Amino acid sequence: MYYEFISIKIQEETAIVYLDRPKALNALNKAMVMELDKAFDKMAADPNIKSVVITGVKNFAAGADISNMVNLSPEEAKDFSFWRTFNKIEEFPKPVIAAIHGFALGGGLELALACDIRIAAPDAKLGFPEINLGIFPGAGGTQRLPRLIGPSRAKQLIFSGQIINIDKAKEYGLVDMVVEDPLAEALKLAGKFAEKSPIALKLAKQCINHAQEAEQKQGIEFEALAWASCFATEDQKEGMQAFLEKRKAVFKGK
Ligand code: CAA
């Protein structure tokens, strides 16, 4: 499939999605986000893809494309917002890792927040500068950021528009790992995930995502049902049998 603003490379069982509009620091326009949307549908249906890494050519993404937004009416702004696609990425049934270098700002950082894990380079600069444009994060940022780093730090970042360096981002828990080569590290991690049962991974992800929204008791009931459903899979039998036989499990996603 031809994409204009993204490119996809398959490496073993991982799809690497590149935000590929470097002249504009990968600013996200509507067409680019629609391409991401279609790509994630395709990758969800492809059993050969076990994980996805999102990264960018030259840097991650400097936010939504401001030139596309300047004259929007409120109705058009509703349609322009990227939250549906970012929700789809958050709910994607396989692990999604953001490998960040350079700027991850505004909608770019919201995209990274929709991923399961964020690995960043020492040169990464993160923030929500929307307030300087007379708006605020509108693609899930006000919801995901406080859940990840706490409401007061989220307010500090969103109210000030401050762009923070990697030390601060790590201290805040906005990124999980800081390494020289975030893509290589993300691929290494994806390779580890690829050895596991994709069904168990999918269910674990659903449970953890559910925990962000539900009351703990209700979340534990949800988890109990999902956990029990693992026992309907061949992968569970294989995983436990392999342990008992002191060998490495070979999961088939069944
Ligand atoms: N939208 C459109 N174009 C952008 C852009 C954006 N968000 N960010 C960068 N660009 C373009 C610049 O206009 C410039 O293009 P030209 O060469 O054609 O002039 C090119 O990318 C390079 O940018 P700079 O020359 O500005 O590079 P710099 O290194 O001097 O500065 C920067 C880098 C600090 C990231 C600066 O580009 C900047 O402040 N960008 C805007 C960041 C921002 O406000 N992001 C939030 C957008 S709103 C949003 O995301 C809403 C939402 O919640 C969905």
Boltz pocket constraint, residues with backbone or C-beta under 6 A from the ligand:
constraints:
  - pocket:
      binder: B
      contacts: [[A, 22], [A, 23], [A, 24], [A, 25], [A, 27], [A, 28], [A, 62], [A, 63], [A, 64], [A, 65], [A, 66], [A, 67], [A, 82], [A, 103], [A, 105], [A, 106], [A, 107], [A, 108], [A, 110], [A, 129], [A, 130], [A, 133], [A, 136], [A, 137], [A, 138], [A, 139], [A, 141]]
      max_distance: 6.0
